[in-house]
């Protein structure tokens, strides 16, 4: 019995050391995060993408959204653990600490734009989740 082979993909220590090769359409600026199956629908996961804390969310229809994971009000890396919902017709995550609502499309904090975060591109290809950081430009 091979202990590593018997692990779930998210428990497999070689999965992050040897990620799936990038699809041709991914480009050099896309980073593999995890398998799509590792993110339950209507939840998020935290990832370290090129040294940046990122929260990746899977919403209905396997749509993916990525924002900075650092709650700007507290400085804690917790947004991936927030609750997903809609507010005023906007898809949001509620910070688990201060309950501020962050728009998943734009990163804007609905209560106070000063607490907004950066939004990033996310996609799934070949069963793999990919994130491309917004350069802020």
N, C-alpha and C positions, 0 to 999 in steps of 0.2 A: 504494500500500500504506500503510495506516494503522498505524504501529508500535504505538501504544497498543492499538488494537483487536485486534492479532495476539498480544498477550501473554496468558499464562495468567491466570485471575482473580486468583491470589495475587501476580502480578507487575504487575498493572495499577495504576498509581499513582493513578488516579481512583477505584478501588474503595473506598478508605478515606475519601477526601474526599467521596464521594457514595454513602454506603451505601444499600442497599435501604430503601425506606420500611418503617416498622414495621407489622407486621400488626395488625389491630384488636385482637387479644387480647394483644399485647405490652405495652401500657401504657407510660407515660412512664418508668418505672424500669428498663426493659429496654434494654440497649445492644447494638447489632450488633457482632459480633466478626469474622466471616469467613464464607465459604461453607462449608457442610458438606463439600463435596468437597475443600476445602483441608486437611482433617484426615484423614490416613490412619487406617484402623481400627487400634485398639490403640496409638495414639500420642497425643501432646499437642502443643499449641501455646501459646505465650506471647502475652498480649494486655495492653494497657494500657486498663483500663476505669475511666473517671472518675478517672484518676490513680493507680489501684491496679494493681500487677502481679498478673495472674491467669493461672493455668494451666488450660487447657480440654482435657479428654480425651474421646476418642471410643472407646467400648468396644463389644463385640459387640451387634448389633441397633440400631446407631446411637444408643445411649444416650450422653448427654453428662453430664459431671461437671465442676465448676469449683471450684478451691481457690486460695488465695493461692499465688503463684509463688515467693515469697521463702522460701528454706530458713532456718528460724529459728535453726538451729545455726550456720550460716556467714554469713548475711546476704546470700547471693548469690541472684540471680533465676534459679533453675535447675530447679525442680521439674517444669516442663513437659517436660524432657528425661530424666526418670526412667523406669525400667522399670515397666510395669504387670504386676500379677499378683494372686494371692490368698494370704492368709496367715490361717490360722485361720478360713477361710470368709469373710473380709472382702476386698473389692476394694481394692487398695492401689497406691500408686506408691512406688517406692524412690528416695530422694534420690540423685542421681548423685554427690554428694560424700561424705556420711557413711553412706549406705545405710539411714538411718532409714526406716521404713515409715509412710506417711501414708494413713489411710482416706479414700477418695474421697467417701464419703457424708457423713462427719462432720468431716473435717479432723484427727481425732485421730492423734497419733503413737503407734504401738503400743509402742515401746520406752520412751518417757518422755513422758507427757502434757504436760510443760512445753514440749516442742518442737512442740506442735500448731499448726495453722494454721486459718484461717477457711474454711469451705465456703460456696459460693455456688450459686444456682439457675442452671441452664443448660438450654436447649432449642433445638430446630431447628424452624423454620417457614418454609415457602416456600424451602427450600434454604439458608437463612441461619441461622447460629448466633447465639444471643442469650444474654446473661448479665445476671443481676440480682444486684447486690451484697447480701450480708448486712449489715444495718446494725449487727450486733453486739448487738441488743437482745433 
